[in-house]
Amino acid sequence: MAGKSTAASEANMDLILWRHAEAEDGSPDARRKLTARGRKQARQVARWLKPRLPEGARILVSPALRAVQTAEALELPFEKLDKLGTGAGASGLLGAAGWPQAGGCVVLVGHQPTLGRAAALLLTGDAADWSVRKGALWWFTRRLRDGGGETLLRATIGPDLV
């Protein structure tokens, strides 16, 4: 058992933080739908992301309707997790993904300010208020290098760039 956890902690991992696309104003917050522009944003980013996703990637999504609709653009199975909802914290988000011990690839579809704080935490160690644009994704990789782990930012993609 100890060997298994050591192997898992040494695995490379990809983590993709994807902010939901543009949504309608309104209430209740959890039932806000994507706008026509938001549906287009989600399709554009999904069209870029889908062929690049490794086989077996896990897709975890906030239960808020706008996040679910964003994830649906990928046309792949996903799991809704309450832990990724609008009130989530950066550490809780990373914990839900199993970062960095889980290995493999995980896509998290969620919200601001949590995604920006998680991105800042991954790169600086501090959950600062960074902004992730609507519909954009940030792709991180955790890898072993020179006997230690390092986190690198592989890509930032917004709907306007694809």
C-alpha positions as CSV (number, residue, x, y, z in Angstrom):
1,M,0.0,0.0,0.0
2,A,2.8,2.4,0.8
3,G,4.4,1.8,-2.6
4,K,1.1,2.6,-4.3
5,S,0.7,6.0,-2.6
6,T,4.4,6.8,-3.4
7,A,3.9,6.0,-7.0
8,A,0.7,8.1,-7.1
9,S,2.4,11.1,-5.5
10,E,5.2,10.8,-8.1
11,A,2.8,10.7,-11.1
12,N,2.6,13.6,-13.5
13,M,-0.8,15.3,-13.6
14,D,-2.6,17.8,-15.9
15,L,-5.2,20.1,-14.4
16,I,-7.4,22.2,-16.6
17,L,-9.3,25.0,-15.0
18,W,-12.2,26.1,-17.3
19,R,-14.4,29.0,-16.3
20,H,-18.0,28.8,-17.4
21,A,-18.9,30.8,-20.5
22,E,-21.0,34.0,-20.5
23,A,-24.3,33.6,-18.6
24,E,-27.5,35.4,-18.4
25,D,-28.1,37.7,-15.4
26,G,-30.8,36.6,-13.0
27,S,-31.8,34.6,-10.0
28,P,-31.5,32.0,-8.6
29,D,-27.8,32.1,-9.4
30,A,-27.5,28.3,-9.8
31,R,-30.1,28.3,-12.6
32,R,-28.5,31.0,-14.8
33,K,-28.2,29.7,-18.4
34,L,-25.5,30.5,-20.9
35,T,-26.3,33.3,-23.3
36,A,-26.1,32.7,-27.1
37,R,-22.7,34.2,-27.0
38,G,-21.8,32.0,-24.0
39,R,-22.9,28.8,-25.9
40,K,-20.6,30.0,-28.8
41,Q,-17.7,30.6,-26.4
42,A,-18.2,27.1,-24.9
43,R,-18.2,25.4,-28.3
44,Q,-15.1,27.3,-29.4
45,V,-13.0,26.3,-26.4
46,A,-14.4,22.8,-26.4
47,R,-13.5,22.4,-30.1
48,W,-9.9,23.4,-29.2
49,L,-9.7,21.3,-26.0
50,K,-11.4,18.0,-27.0
51,P,-8.7,16.7,-29.4
52,R,-6.0,17.6,-26.9
53,L,-7.4,15.9,-23.9
54,P,-5.6,12.7,-23.0
55,E,-7.6,9.5,-23.0
56,G,-9.2,8.9,-19.6
57,A,-9.4,12.6,-18.6
58,R,-11.9,13.1,-15.8
59,I,-14.2,16.1,-16.2
60,L,-15.6,17.5,-12.9
61,V,-18.2,20.3,-13.1
62,S,-19.9,22.7,-10.7
63,P,-23.7,21.9,-10.5
64,A,-24.6,25.4,-11.5
65,L,-26.4,25.3,-14.9
66,R,-24.0,27.6,-16.7
67,A,-21.1,25.4,-15.8
68,V,-22.9,22.2,-16.8
69,Q,-23.9,23.8,-20.2
70,T,-20.2,24.8,-20.7
71,A,-19.1,21.2,-20.0
72,E,-21.7,19.8,-22.3
73,A,-20.0,21.5,-25.2
74,L,-17.2,18.9,-24.9
75,E,-19.7,16.1,-25.6
76,L,-17.9,13.9,-23.1
77,P,-19.1,12.3,-19.9
78,F,-18.7,14.5,-16.8
79,E,-19.4,14.4,-13.1
80,K,-21.2,17.2,-11.2
81,L,-19.7,17.9,-7.8
82,D,-21.2,20.2,-5.2
83,K,-17.6,20.9,-4.0
84,L,-17.1,22.9,-7.2
85,G,-20.1,25.2,-6.7
86,T,-20.1,29.0,-6.5
87,G,-19.0,28.9,-2.9
88,A,-16.0,26.7,-3.4
89,G,-12.5,27.7,-2.2
90,A,-9.3,27.3,-4.1
91,S,-7.9,24.6,-1.8
92,G,-11.1,22.7,-1.9
93,L,-11.2,22.8,-5.7
94,L,-7.6,21.4,-5.9
95,G,-8.5,18.8,-3.3
96,A,-11.6,17.7,-5.4
97,A,-9.2,17.2,-8.4
98,G,-6.7,15.2,-6.3
99,W,-4.0,17.7,-7.2
100,P,-1.2,16.7,-7.6
101,Q,-1.3,13.1,-6.3
102,A,-4.1,11.7,-8.5
103,G,-2.1,11.8,-11.7
104,G,-3.7,11.7,-15.1
105,C,-5.8,14.6,-16.4
106,V,-8.6,16.4,-14.7
107,V,-10.8,19.2,-16.1
108,L,-12.6,21.4,-13.6
109,V,-15.4,23.6,-14.9
110,G,-16.2,26.2,-12.4
111,H,-16.4,29.9,-11.3
112,Q,-14.6,33.1,-10.5
113,P,-13.1,34.0,-8.1
114,T,-12.3,30.4,-7.2
115,L,-10.6,29.5,-10.5
116,G,-8.4,32.6,-10.4
117,R,-7.4,31.9,-6.8
118,A,-6.6,28.3,-7.6
119,A,-4.4,29.4,-10.6
120,A,-2.6,31.8,-8.4
121,L,-2.1,29.2,-5.7
122,L,-0.7,26.7,-8.2
123,L,1.8,29.2,-9.6
124,T,2.8,31.3,-6.6
125,G,1.7,29.4,-3.5
126,D,-0.7,32.2,-2.6
127,A,-4.5,32.2,-3.5
128,A,-4.5,35.8,-4.8
129,D,-7.3,37.3,-6.7
130,W,-6.4,36.6,-10.3
131,S,-8.9,36.8,-13.1
132,V,-9.9,34.0,-15.5
133,R,-12.0,35.4,-18.3
134,K,-15.5,33.9,-19.1
135,G,-15.2,30.8,-21.1
136,A,-11.3,30.6,-20.8
137,L,-9.2,27.8,-19.6
138,W,-5.8,27.5,-17.9
139,W,-3.9,24.2,-18.3
140,F,-1.4,23.3,-15.7
141,T,1.0,20.3,-15.6
142,R,2.7,18.9,-12.5
143,R,5.8,16.9,-13.4
144,L,8.9,15.5,-11.8
145,R,12.1,17.2,-12.6
146,D,15.5,16.9,-11.0
147,G,14.1,14.9,-8.1
148,G,11.3,17.3,-7.2
149,G,8.0,18.3,-8.5
150,E,7.3,21.5,-10.6
151,T,4.1,23.1,-11.8
152,L,4.0,24.7,-15.1
153,L,1.4,26.6,-17.0
154,R,1.0,24.9,-20.4
155,A,-1.7,27.0,-21.9
156,T,-4.2,29.8,-21.4
157,I,-6.9,29.8,-24.0
158,G,-9.8,32.2,-24.3
159,P,-12.8,31.9,-26.7
160,D,-11.4,34.9,-28.6
161,L,-8.1,33.0,-29.3
162,V,-9.6,29.9,-30.9
